[in-house]
């Protein structure tokens, strides 16, 4: 069979199997418990019934996720350049960078609400905090993981520190940067959704998927909750796909992970 | 008599508090010589090249290249054992890398790049990326990158060591062909006696612990040399002689005659 066709067919086939399994599981449950796993028809109905609500919340969460993600990308590049340029700076700042990741969002949330108030700004800050760490760790690692002989080449060419950084270390770090970006692209929508739940604004029209999930949960609308989860996943997929596209553009010509199969 | 092109006087090199890697080394090389350095590992051949490149300073003694201290000469190029090409740049941009670092103006850069690529016969591959090249082609790009500097001194640290024998022989012949068209002095580190004899006008056998010159051989085979040279009886005799001396050095007896 054509391998290209197979590559598309297999995931689709798996999706059909999973949906069939879901439906079967629904019917295997005792009638009184079936509401826990709504059948596909009810799930579809939840999408049409809450469509506008979900779309608006998704737009809001997508915006916040993108905002926090973009902020994390920009700040992490700057921070990585600093960290990679000095060992002293690295040992001094690294523990505090870890601190950013270690303090639980549940604790940061009430503080943020006091400082900046509930709403988009707080959601973006939380998303930033969640997606920043993998980016800065990977990018710094990349900037430092240049082959010794290539550094020697630059030193013998009497390259300035700036030349060594921007003509050697930065391009060499691109694959690492994109690895970090991919991890953060998965974390950012989940982060934005959770952040909305914790520090989002409940004002109508200004709430995201987190608050929406909270409302569905309060109203016991299980099918709608599942629909919210699916929308959240789709946001994650979209962001990861966008990042993979960027990585492809930047790396396909030279990086081994994009070596054409005929080589 | 003009001063020698390269001059080392009582040079000792140690790293930190360690034992000397090179001790009390004195050596003169005239302009245009092709000198091979051969010897067991630990004899400091690569260290000697690094001292000349200015990448690391000598612990004591003096080194001069064209009467100047190493590291100040613009006319020196280094070829590593690995091709050390930048994988994100195509062949043309790789050849230009060092010129770019030196801020050579663009028109001059292009001229030197094209002529270096022509010398290593890779003009057709200018737009290819390193991963599309064979090991031998990568090494030729690396050589072109060095030649683009239009060096007067070429330091080669086992440049063909990672290649198969056929490719290695071809590249050796190409290197000599380029040398016919250009004026540079070469210091060439190798593990292959045959390669050293084929390429050099002079061979230094170094002994280890501490690194020092055990033997200094002239190679009186006429240039230009080509694949015919490898069948020349005096070539074969020299290979045998150098091999015997090298073996004696490896067994710890540097003064034994062949």
Interface residues (C-beta under 8 A of the other chain):
Chain A: X147 X149 X150 X152 X153 X154 X155 X156 X157 X158 X159 X163 X167 X168 X171 X172 X174 X253 X254 X255 X256 X259 X263
Chain B: X53 X54 X55 X78 X80 X81 X82 X84 X86 X87 X88 X89 X97 X98 X100 X101 X102 X129 X130 X131 X132
